[in-house]
Amino acid sequence: MAHSIAPDQLVVNTLRGIIMDASRAANSGHPGGAMSSADFASVLYSEFLNFDPDRATWFNRDRFVLSAGHESALLYGLLHLAGFIDADDLAGFRQLGSRTPGHPEHDVTPGVEATTGPLGQGFAMAVGMAVAESFLRAKLGKNVVDHHTYVLTSDGDMQEPVVMGAASLAGLWGLGKMIAYYDSNKVQLAGPVSRVDKTDYAKVFAAMGWHVQEVDGHDRDQIRVAIKKAQAQKKKPSLIIGHTMMAKGAATREGDFGTHGEPLAPEEIAATKTGMCLNQGACFEVPPAAKAHFQVRFPELKKRAKAWQEALGRKLQKADAEFLAFWKAMNTGRSELALTMPEFEPGKKIATRQAWGACLNVLKDALPTLIGGSADLDPSNQTAKFRDAVGIYGADNPTGRNLSFGVREFPMAAILNGLALHGGVIPFGATFLTFSDYCRNAIRMSALQKLPVLYVFTHDSFHVGEDGPTHQPIEHVASLRLIPDLIDLRPADATETALCLDVALRQPHMPSCIFLTRQGLPVLDPKEYPAVAAGVQKGGYVLKDCAGTPELILMASGSEVSLALEAAALLESEAPGRKIRVVSMPSVALFEAQKPEYKESVLPSAVRKRVAIEAGRVEGWYRYVGLDGLALGLDHFGESAPAGKLAEKYGFTAPTVARKIRERYFG
């Protein structure tokens, strides 16, 4: 019966059949929204999307992000028709070890551009991809980089504030090659959208500087015209609002909100397939005519990708020194970076945030692909000099490398992920540590996606002082350490700061959070503490040792390392011959990755008298001090007062630390 309907309708029907079959086979999934988006997705992928059918990772491909990650069966259907995954993959939908997980994962399935589960972040990541494309196009020319970024969003995406923040920046930055499609089926998991939202998104996006169109999302001719108009935009990102029907094409359940989050019944699928001219008894059926129509452009797409590769080869042979230098920087692996950091005067008090600023001022020249900025805290985060030196990115300055994010921490973090996913740039973002809570889910997505994004968090303790408890982080370092595959970096001084940044920037697959002080810390003398240079890379190391086996190990991170040294000196002065080892622990994650033999050499199990100091929650330190050990930190919020007064009140002074240790172990 397939021959009796138009080829493009057959493609759409085939996709809807795959969607129904996948969710039914898994006995879980979200068929309704995927079915409502199928008309747009099929037109985009089969008629407009520029990609290489032979190589899903071709650099100059158009990016297509499914921000509505719950519609994953739709994306897998497209990738199956494109030949990137097979029928066995479809049959493994949502099953252990398959290439078709419940929500798309970019490092699991070929052709998936971003891991999208938490709604809204796919949209923001698409903004980051579009920024990377715009920047690299301006640096390398249209013959090398020139592609669109498409993103498919749902009602749920639009309700997440991260979308509004990212959309506002996209409009400000004039991302003309970003095209968003909003599948407005007016139904969400719990019921009709009208219960929770009356926003006129056409007006909202137009006010943010977007080119906006509204179409019947099931009229493919309207969709084609809208995509062409969007592609013609040069200075504005485009939003196409497609008014659609949930579970479009279902025999009896069109518009039913229950289809959003549960598979259709077998009898419903059978009736629906009959109406779509599909074989009731065939699971994951792809009629030859549907596949042929979907792949009709493939010879041209392959030819286009090959021509690009050949043109790039000619370009590299004739390019000037500036182009070649940037191209080399862009294609140098993170682990192969040649980094030179500034040196700092021993004994001088320098806030680690200032040390970061000094490093950034050097790195801006050494790393021409370093791009990022602050969430409206440029002076405090020490990014102002970087901003002024490299220029502010925008529609009129696409080669600017400073991204002025404004007070938009969550969109900032998600956009950084998009930059990293696109490739060719090294992204970083900065804000106060207490605002890392706003970034947290995007940081988690950095780790989940294995993206080496650098998060710079300054003002890392109660030493923020007068700004009070709203700005004084307590649980934040401990909380971020709980995220798997995330590197925590809390340097003890300016030198450790430079070394921590070297570690972070060389990471090929892991994001890093660096925690930096507002207050000045004494720079450790490398002659007195020679272990610093090699020790930071291992996460924890013996900073100051004693003769023979220590009777007490005193460990700390960040600003509390110098405090530990002072306390150790006091304890040693009152009892000559007392054996105390001081351990600096800039990164728990890196230390835990070391071999057991090394960890034993730093923290010998025979030494049971152990103390940890950190200006925050200390529960995690008990893995090192033991349940009977001493962990000095904070389990309460701060107060508004000068930092010195708070240090005295909270016991973060050398005499108080020494007294507590004495009372526990030497009393």
C-alpha positions in Angstrom: 0.0 0.0 0.0 3.0 2.3 0.4 3.0 3.3 -3.3 -0.4 5.0 -2.8 0.8 7.9 -0.8 3.3 10.7 -1.5 7.0 9.9 -0.8 7.4 12.6 1.8 4.2 11.5 3.6 5.6 7.9 3.6 8.8 9.1 5.2 6.8 10.8 8.0 4.6 7.7 8.4 7.6 5.5 8.6 9.1 7.7 11.3 5.9 7.6 13.3 5.8 3.8 12.9 9.3 3.5 14.3 8.4 5.8 17.2 5.4 3.7 18.1 7.3 0.4 17.7 10.3 1.6 19.8 8.3 2.8 22.8 6.0 -0.3 22.6 9.0 -2.7 22.5 10.6 -0.9 25.5 7.3 -0.6 27.3 8.3 3.0 28.0 9.0 6.2 26.2 7.4 9.3 24.9 5.7 8.7 21.6 3.2 11.6 21.5 5.6 14.6 21.1 7.9 12.6 18.8 4.9 12.0 16.5 3.9 15.6 16.5 7.4 16.7 15.6 7.9 14.2 12.8 6.8 16.5 9.9 9.3 19.2 10.7 12.1 16.7 11.5 11.7 14.7 8.3 11.7 17.8 6.1 14.7 19.3 7.8 16.8 16.1 7.8 15.9 14.9 4.3 15.7 18.2 2.5 17.8 20.8 4.2 20.3 19.4 6.7 23.9 19.5 5.4 25.9 16.5 6.7 28.2 13.7 5.5 26.3 10.4 5.3 29.6 8.6 5.5 31.0 10.5 8.5 28.7 11.7 11.3 31.5 13.9 12.8 32.4 15.9 9.6 33.4 19.2 11.0 31.4 21.6 8.7 28.1 19.7 9.1 25.0 21.4 10.2 24.2 20.7 13.9 20.8 19.4 14.8 20.1 19.3 18.5 17.0 17.6 19.9 16.4 19.7 23.0 13.2 17.8 23.5 15.3 14.8 24.5 12.2 12.8 25.5 11.5 12.6 21.8 14.6 10.5 21.3 12.7 7.8 19.3 12.2 10.5 16.6 15.9 11.2 16.4 16.8 7.5 16.3 14.3 7.0 13.5 16.0 9.8 11.5 19.5 8.3 12.2 18.2 4.9 11.1 16.9 6.2 7.8 20.3 8.0 7.4 22.1 4.8 8.0 24.0 5.7 11.2 22.2 3.1 13.3 20.5 -0.2 12.4 17.3 -2.0 13.3 19.0 -3.8 16.1 19.7 -0.4 17.7 16.0 0.5 17.4 15.0 -2.8 19.0 17.4 -2.0 21.9 15.6 1.3 22.6 16.0 2.1 26.3 17.7 -1.2 27.0 21.0 -1.9 28.8 24.1 -1.4 26.7 22.2 -0.2 23.6 23.1 2.7 21.4 19.6 4.1 21.8 19.2 5.2 25.4 16.0 6.8 26.7 17.4 10.3 26.1 20.0 11.0 23.4 23.7 10.8 24.5 26.2 12.3 22.1 29.0 9.9 22.9 26.8 6.8 22.6 25.0 7.2 19.3 26.5 8.4 16.0 24.8 11.5 14.7 23.6 12.7 18.2 25.1 16.2 18.7 24.3 16.7 22.4 23.1 14.7 25.4 19.7 16.1 26.1 17.6 15.0 29.0 17.0 18.0 31.3 14.7 20.2 29.3 15.9 23.6 28.0 19.6 22.8 28.1 19.7 21.5 24.5 18.4 24.9 23.4 21.2 26.6 25.3 23.8 24.2 24.0 22.6 25.0 20.5 23.3 28.7 21.2 26.8 27.7 22.2 27.3 25.8 19.0 26.1 28.7 17.0 28.5 31.0 18.8 31.4 28.6 18.0 30.4 28.5 14.4 30.1 32.3 14.1 33.5 32.8 15.8 35.4 30.2 13.7 33.7 31.4 10.5 35.0 34.9 11.2 38.5 33.6 12.0 38.8 31.0 9.2 36.5 32.2 6.5 33.2 30.8 5.0 35.1 28.3 2.9 36.2 26.5 6.0 33.4 27.0 8.5 29.9 27.8 7.3 27.0 25.9 8.7 23.7 26.2 10.5 22.7 25.1 14.0 19.1 23.7 14.3 17.3 22.9 17.5 14.0 21.3 18.1 12.2 22.4 21.3 9.0 21.5 23.1 6.5 23.2 25.4 8.5 21.9 28.3 11.8 23.4 27.0 10.2 26.8 26.6 9.0 26.7 30.2 12.5 26.2 31.5 14.1 29.7 32.3 17.4 28.6 30.9 15.9 28.9 27.4 14.9 32.5 27.9 18.3 33.4 29.2 20.1 31.7 26.3 17.6 33.1 23.8 18.1 36.6 25.0 21.9 36.2 24.4 21.3 34.7 21.0 19.3 37.7 20.0 21.8 40.1 21.4 24.7 38.3 19.6 22.8 38.2 16.3 23.3 34.5 15.7 21.8 34.5 12.2 22.7 30.8 11.5 20.8 29.5 14.5 17.3 28.2 13.7 15.0 26.9 16.5 11.8 25.0 15.8 9.2 25.1 18.6 6.8 22.1 18.3 3.8 23.7 20.0 1.5 20.8 20.5 0.0 22.5 23.6 0.2 19.3 25.7 2.7 18.3 28.3 3.1 15.3 30.5 0.6 16.3 33.2 -2.0 17.8 31.0 -2.7 20.7 28.7 -0.2 23.6 28.5 -3.0 26.0 29.2 -2.9 25.0 32.8 0.6 26.3 33.3 1.5 28.8 30.6 -0.1 31.6 28.6 3.1 33.2 27.3 3.0 34.6 23.7 6.4 33.2 22.7 6.2 34.9 19.2 6.1 38.3 20.9 8.7 37.4 23.5 11.2 36.1 21.0 10.6 39.0 18.6 11.3 41.4 21.5 14.6 39.6 22.1 15.7 40.2 18.6 14.6 37.0 16.9 13.1 36.5 13.5 9.8 34.7 14.2 7.4 32.7 12.0 4.3 30.6 12.8 3.3 27.7 10.7 1.0 24.7 10.6 3.5 22.1 11.9 1.9 19.4 9.9 1.9 21.3 6.6 5.3 20.4 5.1 5.1 23.1 2.4 4.7 25.8 5.1 7.7 24.2 6.9 9.8 24.3 3.8 9.1 28.0 3.2 9.7 28.8 6.8 13.1 27.1 6.8 14.2 28.9 3.7 13.2 32.2 5.2 15.1 31.4 8.3 18.2 30.4 6.4 18.1 33.8 4.6 18.5 35.6 7.9 21.9 37.1 8.5 21.7 39.1 11.7 18.9 37.4 13.6 18.4 33.9 15.0 15.1 32.4 13.8 12.2 30.8 15.7 9.7 28.7 13.8 6.6 28.0 15.9 4.9 24.9 14.5 1.4 24.5 15.8 0.9 20.7 16.0 -1.2 17.9 17.4 0.1 15.6 20.1 0.4 12.0 18.7 -0.4 13.2 15.2 -1.7 10.4 13.1 -2.8 8.1 16.0 -6.0 6.3 15.2 -8.0 7.4 18.2 -5.6 9.2 20.5 -4.6 12.4 18.7 -4.2 15.2 21.2 -4.3 12.9 24.2 -1.8 14.1 26.9 -1.5 10.5 28.0 0.5 9.7 24.9 3.2 12.1 26.0 4.8 9.7 28.4 3.4 6.2 27.7 3.5 3.8 24.8 0.4 3.3 22.6 -1.4 0.1 23.0 -0.8 -2.7 20.5 -4.3 -2.3 19.0 -3.9 1.5 18.7 -0.6 0.9 16.9 -2.2 -1.6 14.6 -5.1 0.7 13.7 -2.7 3.7 13.3 -0.4 1.8 10.9 -3.4 0.7 8.8 -4.3 4.4 8.4 -0.8 5.2 7.5 -0.5 2.5 4.8 2.1 0.6 6.9 2.3 -3.1 7.6 0.7 -3.9 10.9 2.8 -7.0 11.5 6.2 -5.4 10.7 8.2 -3.8 13.5 10.5 -1.0 12.6 9.4 -1.3 9.0 11.2 1.0 6.5 9.6 0.7 3.1 12.2 1.0 0.3 10.4 4.0 -1.2 10.7 5.8 2.1 14.4 5.1 2.5 15.0 6.1 -1.2 13.2 9.4 -0.8 14.9 10.2 2.5 18.4 9.5 1.0 17.8 11.1 -2.4 20.3 13.9 -1.5 23.0 11.6 -0.2 25.1 11.6 -3.4 25.1 15.4 -3.4 25.8 15.5 0.3 28.8 13.2 0.0 30.1 15.2 -3.0 29.8 18.4 -1.0 31.7 17.0 2.0 34.5 15.7 -0.3 34.7 19.1 -2.1 35.0 20.8 1.3 37.9 18.5 2.3 39.7 19.1 -0.9 39.3 22.8 -0.7 40.6 22.8 2.9 43.7 20.9 1.7 44.3 23.6 -0.9 43.7 26.3 1.6 46.2 24.9 4.1 48.8 24.8 1.3 48.4 28.4 0.5 47.3 30.0 3.8 49.2 32.8 5.5 51.1 32.3 8.8 48.2 33.7 10.9 45.7 31.3 9.5 48.0 28.3 9.9 48.8 29.3 13.5 45.2 29.5 14.4 44.4 26.3 12.6 47.2 24.5 14.5 45.9 25.9 17.8 42.4 24.8 16.9 43.5 21.3 16.1 46.0 20.7 19.0 44.8 18.2 21.5 44.2 19.4 25.0 46.8 17.1 26.4 49.3 18.4 23.9 49.0 22.1 24.8 52.2 24.1 25.4 51.4 26.3 28.4 53.6 28.8 30.2 52.3 30.2 33.4 53.5 33.3 35.3 55.6 33.0 38.4 54.8 34.6 41.7 56.9 36.2 44.4 57.3 33.9 47.4 55.9 35.2 50.6 53.8 37.9 48.9 50.1 37.7 49.7 48.0 37.2 46.5 44.4 36.1 46.3 44.1 33.1 44.1 41.5 34.8 42.0 44.2 37.4 41.3 46.6 34.6 40.3 43.9 33.3 38.0 43.6 36.7 36.4 47.4 36.9 35.9 47.4 33.5 34.3 44.4 34.4 32.1 46.3 37.4 30.8 49.1 35.1 29.7 46.9 32.4 28.4 44.9 34.8 26.2 47.8 35.0 23.8 49.0 31.4 24.1 45.5 30.0 23.5 43.9 31.9 20.6 40.9 29.6 20.8 40.2 30.3 24.5 36.8 31.9 24.7 34.5 32.7 27.6 33.7 35.3 30.2 32.0 36.1 33.4 28.4 36.2 34.6 28.5 40.0 35.1 31.3 39.8 37.6 34.2 40.7 35.3 36.3 42.7 37.9 35.6 40.3 40.7 36.3 37.3 38.6 39.4 38.9 37.2 38.2 38.6 33.6 38.0 42.4 32.9 41.5 42.6 31.4 40.8 39.6 29.2 37.6 41.2 28.0 39.4 44.5 27.1 42.2 42.7 25.4 40.4 40.2 23.3 37.2 42.1 22.6 33.6 41.5 23.4 31.9 38.9 21.1 28.8 40.1 19.3 27.1 40.6 16.0 29.5 43.4 15.1 32.5 41.7 16.5 32.3 37.9 15.9 36.1 37.5 16.5 35.7 38.8 20.0 36.6 36.1 22.6 34.9 37.5 25.7 31.3 36.4 26.1 29.5 38.9 28.3 26.9 36.5 29.8 25.2 39.0 32.1 23.5 37.7 35.3 22.7 34.3 33.6 24.7 31.7 35.4 22.7 28.6 34.2 22.5 29.7 30.5 26.3 30.5 30.7 27.2 27.0 31.9 24.9 25.3 29.3 26.3 27.6 26.5 29.8 26.5 27.5 28.8 22.9 26.9 27.6 23.8 23.4 30.9 25.5 22.7 32.7 22.4 23.8 30.4 20.1 21.8 30.9 22.1 18.6 34.7 21.9 18.9 37.5 24.1 17.9 37.4 26.3 21.0 38.3 26.1 24.7 35.4 27.4 26.8 35.4 28.9 30.3 32.9 30.7 32.5 33.2 32.5 35.8 31.1 33.5 38.7 31.0 33.5 42.5 31.1 30.0 44.0 27.8 30.5 45.8 26.1 30.9 42.4 27.5 27.5 41.2 24.1 26.2 42.4 22.6 28.0 39.4 25.1 26.2 37.1 25.0 22.9 38.8 22.9 20.8 36.4 24.8 22.1 33.4 28.1 21.2 35.2 26.7 17.8 35.7 25.9 17.6 32.0 29.5 18.7 31.3 30.7 15.7 33.3 28.2 13.3 31.7 29.1 14.4 28.2 32.9 14.2 28.9 33.4 17.9 28.0 36.6 19.7 29.3 34.8 22.9 30.2 36.6 25.1 32.8 34.4 26.6 35.5 36.0 29.4 37.5 34.4 30.0 40.9 35.8 32.9 43.0 35.0 34.1 46.5 35.1 30.5 47.7 34.4 30.8 51.5 33.1 32.9 54.3 36.1 35.1 53.8 33.8 36.9 51.3 32.9 38.8 54.5 30.6 41.7 54.5 28.3 40.4 51.7 27.0 38.0 54.2 25.6 34.5 54.2 23.9 34.7 50.8 27.3 35.1 49.2 29.3 32.9 51.5 29.6 29.3 50.2 29.4 26.6 52.8 28.3 23.4 51.2 29.3 24.2 47.6 32.8 22.6 47.3 31.6 19.5 49.0 28.5 19.3 46.9 30.4 19.7 43.6 32.8 17.0 44.6 29.9 14.6 44.5 29.5 14.9 40.8 31.2 12.0 39.0 34.0 12.6 36.5 34.4 16.3 37.6 37.8 17.6 38.7 37.7 19.8 41.8 40.6 22.2 42.1 41.1 24.3 45.2 44.6 25.8 45.1 46.5 26.8 48.2 48.3 29.8 46.7 49.1 31.6 43.5 51.6 28.9 42.3 49.1 26.1 42.9 46.6 28.1 41.0 48.7 28.2 37.9 49.4 24.5 38.3 45.7 23.7 38.7 44.9 25.7 35.6 47.5 23.7 33.7 45.8 20.5 34.8 42.3 21.8 33.9 43.3 23.0 30.5 45.0 19.8 29.5 42.0 17.7 30.3 40.7 16.0 27.2 37.5 14.6 28.6 36.7 16.0 32.0 35.4 19.3 33.2 37.1 21.2 36.0 35.9 23.5 38.7 38.5 25.7 40.2 37.7 27.4 43.6 39.5 30.7 44.2 39.8 33.1 47.2 38.9 36.7 47.6 41.5 37.1 50.3 45.3 37.2 49.9 47.3 34.0 50.6 51.1 33.8 51.1 52.8 32.4 48.0 54.7 29.3 48.9 58.4 29.4 48.4 59.4 26.6 45.9 62.8 26.3 47.6 61.1 25.5 51.0 58.3 23.5 49.4 59.8 21.7 46.3 57.0 19.1 46.1 54.4 21.7 44.9 55.2 21.4 41.2 54.7 17.7 40.8 52.3 17.3 43.7 49.4 19.3 42.3 49.0 17.0 39.3 48.4 14.1 41.8 45.7 16.0 43.7 47.2 15.6 47.1 50.9 15.6 48.2 53.2 16.0 51.1 53.8 19.7 51.3 55.8 19.8 54.6 57.2 16.6 56.1 59.1 15.6 59.2 61.9 13.2 60.0 60.8 9.6 60.1 57.2 8.5 60.5 54.8 11.4 61.4 52.7 11.2 64.6 50.1 13.6 63.1 49.0 14.3 59.6 47.4 17.7 59.0 45.7 18.1 55.6 43.9 21.0 54.0 42.8 22.6 50.7 42.9 26.1 49.4 43.1 28.9 51.9 43.4 26.5 54.8 46.7 25.1 53.7 48.6 28.2 54.9 46.5 28.0 58.1 47.6 24.3 58.5 51.3 25.3 58.1 50.9 28.0 60.8 49.1 25.6 63.2 51.7 22.9 62.6 54.5 25.4 63.4 52.8 26.4 66.7 52.4 22.7 67.7 56.0 22.0 66.9 57.3 25.0 68.7 55.6 24.0 72.0 56.9 20.5 71.8 60.3 20.2 70.0 60.6 16.9 68.3 56.9 16.6 67.6 56.5 15.0 64.1 53.8 16.6 61.9 53.2 16.1 58.2 51.2 18.8 56.3 49.4 17.6 53.2 48.0 19.9 50.6 44.9 18.5 48.8 44.0 20.7 45.9 41.9 18.0 44.2 40.2 15.1 45.9 39.2 13.7 42.4 42.8 13.7 41.2 44.1 12.2 44.5 41.5 9.4 44.3 42.7 8.6 40.8 46.2 7.8 42.0 47.5 4.3 42.7 47.0 2.9 46.2 50.8 2.9 46.7 51.0 6.6 46.2 48.0 7.4 48.4 49.6 5.2 51.1 52.8 7.2 50.8 51.0 10.4 51.4 48.6 9.2 54.1 50.2 6.1 55.7 47.5 4.0 57.3 49.7 3.5 60.4 49.2 7.1 61.3 45.8 7.4 62.9 46.1 11.0 64.3 44.7 13.0 61.4 43.2 16.4 61.0 41.5 18.0 58.0 40.7 21.7 57.6 38.4 23.3 55.0 36.2 26.4 55.3 33.0 24.5 54.4 31.3 21.2 54.9 33.8 18.5 55.9 31.8 15.3 55.7 33.9 14.2 52.7 37.1 14.5 54.7 36.3 11.6 57.0 37.4 9.2 54.3 40.9 10.5 55.0 40.8 11.3 58.8 38.7 8.3 59.7 35.5 8.4 61.8 37.6 9.1 64.9 39.7 11.8 63.2 39.3 15.6 63.5 37.7 17.5 60.6 37.5 21.3 61.1 35.0 23.2 59.0 31.6 24.8 59.0 28.2 23.3 59.3 26.3 26.5 59.5 25.7 29.6 57.3 27.9 32.7 57.6 27.3 36.2 58.8 27.8 39.7 57.4 31.1 41.0 58.9 34.7 41.6 58.0 36.5 38.4 57.1 39.0 38.6 59.9 36.2 38.9 62.5 34.5 35.8 61.0 37.7 33.8 61.0 38.1 34.5 64.7 34.5 33.6 65.5 34.5 30.4 63.4 37.9 29.2 64.7 39.9 29.6 61.5 43.0 31.0 63.1 46.3 29.2 63.8 46.0 29.4 67.6 42.5 28.1 67.6 43.3 25.2 65.2 46.4 24.4 67.2 44.4 24.4 70.4 41.7 22.0 69.0 44.4 19.6 67.7 46.2 19.7 71.1 43.0 19.0 73.0 42.1 16.1 70.7 45.5 14.4 70.4 48.1 15.9 72.8 46.0 17.0 75.8 
